[in-house]
């Protein structure tokens, strides 16, 4: 049984193409997981509501600016 160099080259091309697709799919999944926001919850007694509201407003402003492609200035 003889295997020509043409057949070997085609097999190598197919494997390399398949490998590139897997790498691209992995990269897309990593980017998608980085775009998600993590929810955090903290409980307080209500003593320092002004600073809590400031933190929330800055966080929301950052999220909105990142979503619209702008930059945040603090």
Secondary structure by P-SEA (a helix, b strand, c coil): ccccaaaaaaaaaaaaaaaaaaaaaaaaaaaaaaabbbbbbbbcccccaaaaaaaaaaaaaaaaaaaacccccc
